[in-house]
Amino acid sequence: MKSARARREVYVGQWLPEPVVDETLDADTAGDIAHDLSVALMLVLERLSPLERASFLLHDVLGLDFADVACALERGEAACRQLAARARAHIDQARPRFPASREEGARLAAAFAAAAKSGDTTKLLAEDAVLYSDGGGKRIAALNPIHGADKILRFLAGITRKNLALAAMQVRPATVNGLAGFVMREEDGAIDTIAFEHNGSRIVAIYLVRNPEKLRHVHF
């Protein structure tokens, strides 16, 4: 955990978890696993302290009792209960405010892809939508999250103007970390993934991964 934390402290730009694409998993469990590894959950786990994260994962995910958790972490049992409770509270706060169906997610993702070609995605984005992009300093991406539909629209329009190769990009639908999205292959063969979180009628978050080190396992 200390090693991973040190790497993230010197990470260039926004950090996003490695995308889990359903097609790379066993067909019987793909959807369940991807849902458990949702971007929102991974991001909130990232914001927990190492002890909070370990207490939560060992007890709530792996099923160890708190006596074993306390032994593993070399902390008191009561302290581990409190650590897990704090982690659980943070995770509950990060849960989606609206029930989101896969069908509606796929519809919005397809509509966004179609609208992006004309540069008019305003009607599909919630006013307080956020775009996260992870290039890891290896490929072009926004260094910080972009907040607001208008700013997202300007960012995407700028990419379209600067990158004429977008016209040659190949796109296929995919489920990425439990969210509707796409796997994209650029003209030079580079792979990107994009996933959309929605509230039932509008897109509230976009997760774009461009760091090639996080995409080695993803195929077009």
Residue pairs with C-beta under 8 A, 6 or more apart in sequence:
1 50
1 53
1 54
2 50
5 50
8 15
8 46
11 136
11 137
12 135
12 136
12 137
12 143
13 133
13 134
13 135
13 136
13 137
13 141
13 142
13 143
13 144
14 132
14 133
14 134
14 141
14 142
14 143
14 144
14 145
15 46
15 134
16 39
16 42
16 43
16 132
16 134
16 207
16 209
16 214
17 37
17 39
17 42
17 43
17 46
17 177
18 209
18 214
18 215
18 217
19 176
19 177
19 193
19 195
19 209
19 214
19 215
19 218
20 33
20 34
20 37
20 176
20 177
20 178
21 34
21 174
21 175
21 176
21 183
21 193
21 218
22 30
22 31
22 34
22 174
22 175
22 176
23 30
23 174
23 219
24 217
24 218
24 219
25 33
25 34
30 175
31 175
31 178
34 175
34 176
34 177
34 178
35 178
36 178
37 177
37 178
38 177
38 178
38 179
39 177
39 179
39 195
39 197
39 205
39 207
40 94
40 95
40 96
40 197
40 205
41 91
41 94
42 177
43 94
44 90
44 91
44 93
44 94
45 53
45 56
45 57
45 91
47 90
48 56
48 87
48 90
49 83
51 73
51 75
51 83
52 83
52 84
52 86
52 87
52 90
53 87
54 69
54 72
54 73
54 83
55 69
55 73
55 80
55 83
55 84
55 87
56 83
56 84
56 87
56 88
56 91
58 64
58 68
58 69
58 72
58 73
59 65
59 66
59 69
59 80
59 84
60 84
60 87
60 88
64 72
66 77
66 80
66 81
66 84
67 77
69 77
69 80
69 84
70 76
70 77
70 79
70 80
73 80
75 83
96 197
96 199
97 199
98 199
98 200
99 200
100 197
100 198
100 199
100 200
101 200
102 175
102 180
104 198
104 200
104 201
105 179
105 180
105 196
105 198
106 173
106 180
108 124
108 180
108 196
108 198
108 202
108 203
109 173
109 180
109 181
109 182
109 196
110 173
111 124
112 121
112 124
112 196
112 203
113 171
113 182
115 121
115 123
115 124
116 156
116 160
119 153
119 156
119 157
119 160
121 152
121 153
121 156
122 149
122 150
122 153
124 202
124 203
125 149
125 152
125 153
125 202
125 203
126 149
126 199
126 202
126 203
126 204
127 148
127 149
128 147
128 148
128 149
128 204
129 147
129 148
129 149
129 152
129 202
129 203
129 204
129 205
129 206
130 145
130 146
130 147
130 152
130 204
130 205
130 206
131 142
131 145
131 146
131 152
131 155
131 205
131 206
131 208
132 145
132 205
132 206
132 207
132 208
133 141
133 142
133 146
133 208
133 209
133 210
134 141
134 208
134 209
134 210
134 211
134 214
135 141
135 210
135 211
136 210
136 211
136 212
136 213
136 214
138 210
138 211
138 212
138 213
139 190
139 210
139 211
139 212
140 210
141 208
141 210
141 211
142 155
146 152
146 155
152 206
159 166
160 166
165 186
165 187
165 188
166 186
168 186
168 187
169 184
169 185
169 186
169 187
170 184
170 185
170 220
171 182
171 183
171 184
171 185
172 182
172 183
172 184
172 220
173 180
173 181
173 182
174 181
174 182
174 183
174 193
175 181
176 182
176 183
176 193
176 194
176 195
176 207
177 195
177 207
179 195
179 196
179 197
179 207
180 195
180 196
181 193
181 194
181 195
181 196
181 207
182 193
182 194
183 191
183 192
183 193
183 218
183 219
183 220
184 191
184 192
184 193
184 194
184 220
185 191
185 192
185 220
186 192
190 210
190 212
191 212
191 215
191 218
191 219
191 220
192 208
192 209
192 210
192 215
193 207
193 208
193 209
193 215
193 218
194 206
194 207
194 208
194 209
195 206
195 207
196 203
196 205
196 206
196 207
197 203
197 204
197 205
197 206
197 207
198 204
209 215
